[in-house]
Amino acid sequence: MHTTIRPMSAGDSDAVLAIYGQGIATGHATFQAHVPSWADWDRGHLGRCRLVAQTGPTISGFAALSALSARPVYAGVTEVSVYVAQAARGRGLGRALLQALIAASEEGGIWTLQAGVFPENTASLALHAACGFREVGRRERLGRMRHGPLAGRWRDVILMERRSLVAGQD
């Protein structure tokens, strides 16, 4: 079945939160321990550059951006979130979403995309590297997990970055 990448709408909220919950459950996607309300999720992400992967009537993944700072100098620096439904993993949807998000971000004047990835999440590390992100550092013992297979343990986070080839170059 064909998958379409399209802008996220408010009507996608239940599917987006369900997919986010699947990511939380792995214990390797986020420090977040519980699925937030849609209002909280919405507040935490930019209103633009929100995408979903839709396969038939089913939302099978999403990508969105979060601001890293409220300071005006960092207006073009954002953090990437890419999540794919468990049943749809391994089909290239993550790559399609991330590539579309990169294009949308550049059209929107964003010059730096960052991703924080747990070292154990090798699929996410490989995805970001394949889409032009490079490792720029390791944040050691950044936070203690409250859920998942590594609950109670301090976790490192690999910081990856992609600089735009078109935005922010003047």
C-alpha positions in Angstrom: 0.0 0.0 0.0 1.2 3.5 -0.9 2.4 5.9 1.9 1.9 9.6 1.6 3.9 12.2 3.7 1.6 15.2 4.4 1.3 18.0 6.9 0.0 17.0 10.3 -3.5 18.2 11.2 -5.2 18.4 14.6 -7.3 15.4 13.6 -4.1 13.3 13.6 -3.6 13.9 17.4 -4.8 10.5 18.7 -2.6 8.6 16.2 0.4 10.8 16.8 0.1 10.3 20.6 -0.4 6.6 20.2 2.8 6.3 18.1 4.7 8.4 20.6 3.5 6.0 23.3 4.9 3.1 21.4 8.2 4.9 21.2 8.1 5.6 25.0 7.4 1.9 25.6 10.6 0.9 24.0 12.7 2.7 26.6 15.1 3.8 23.8 13.3 6.8 22.2 12.8 9.4 24.9 13.3 10.2 28.6 9.5 11.0 28.6 7.8 8.3 30.7 4.2 9.0 29.9 2.3 10.2 26.8 1.4 13.9 27.3 -1.9 15.5 26.5 -2.3 16.8 23.0 -2.2 20.4 24.4 1.2 19.7 26.1 2.6 17.9 23.0 1.3 20.8 20.8 2.9 23.4 23.0 6.3 21.6 22.9 6.6 21.5 19.1 6.7 24.2 16.5 3.5 24.9 14.7 5.2 24.5 11.3 7.1 21.5 9.9 4.9 18.8 11.4 4.4 15.8 9.1 2.7 12.5 9.2 3.2 9.3 7.1 -0.2 8.0 6.1 -0.6 4.5 4.7 -4.2 4.2 3.5 -6.4 5.5 6.3 -3.7 4.8 8.9 -1.1 7.2 10.3 2.1 5.2 10.5 4.6 7.8 11.6 5.2 11.4 12.3 8.0 14.0 12.4 8.1 17.4 14.1 10.4 20.1 15.3 10.9 21.7 18.7 12.7 25.0 19.4 15.9 24.6 21.3 15.8 28.1 22.8 13.6 31.2 23.0 16.5 33.4 22.2 16.1 35.1 18.8 19.6 34.2 17.7 18.6 30.5 17.8 15.4 30.9 15.8 16.8 28.6 13.1 18.0 25.8 15.4 15.6 23.1 16.2 15.4 19.6 17.6 14.0 16.8 15.5 11.5 14.2 16.5 10.8 11.2 14.2 8.6 8.3 15.3 7.3 5.3 13.3 4.5 3.0 14.5 5.8 -0.4 15.6 3.9 -2.2 12.9 5.4 0.0 10.2 9.1 0.0 11.2 11.7 -1.3 8.7 9.9 0.0 5.6 11.8 3.3 5.1 9.1 5.5 6.6 11.5 7.1 9.1 13.8 8.1 6.2 10.9 9.4 4.1 9.7 11.5 7.1 13.1 12.8 8.0 13.9 13.7 4.4 10.6 15.5 4.1 11.2 17.3 7.4 14.6 18.4 6.3 13.1 19.9 3.1 10.3 21.6 5.0 12.7 23.0 7.6 15.0 24.5 4.9 12.0 26.1 3.2 11.1 27.6 6.6 14.6 29.1 7.1 15.9 26.6 9.7 19.6 26.2 9.4 20.4 23.6 12.0 18.6 20.4 13.0 19.7 18.6 16.1 18.8 15.2 17.3 19.5 13.6 20.7 19.6 9.8 20.4 20.3 7.1 23.0 23.4 5.2 22.0 21.4 1.9 22.2 19.0 3.2 19.5 21.3 2.1 16.6 18.4 2.3 14.0 17.9 6.0 14.8 21.6 6.8 14.8 21.9 5.1 11.3 18.8 6.9 10.1 20.1 10.3 11.0 23.5 9.6 9.6 22.0 8.5 6.3 20.1 11.8 6.1 23.3 13.9 6.6 23.5 14.3 10.4 26.9 13.9 12.0 27.7 13.1 15.6 28.9 16.3 17.3 29.1 15.0 20.9 28.0 12.7 23.6 26.1 14.1 26.6 27.2 11.7 29.4 24.7 10.7 32.1 22.3 13.3 30.9 19.3 11.9 32.7 18.0 8.9 34.7 15.5 6.7 33.0 12.2 6.3 34.9 10.8 3.6 32.6 11.7 0.8 30.2 14.4 -1.8 30.2 17.0 0.6 31.6 14.8 2.2 34.3 16.9 3.6 37.2 20.0 3.9 35.1 21.7 7.1 33.9 21.6 7.4 30.1 24.0 9.0 27.7 22.7 10.9 24.7 24.5 11.2 21.3 24.0 14.7 19.9 23.7 14.7 16.1 23.5 17.8 13.9 22.7 18.6 10.3 23.5 22.0 9.0 21.4 23.2 6.1 23.1 23.5 2.7 20.7 26.3 1.7 19.2 28.1 4.8 21.3 30.4 7.0 24.1 30.6 4.5 24.0 34.3 3.7 
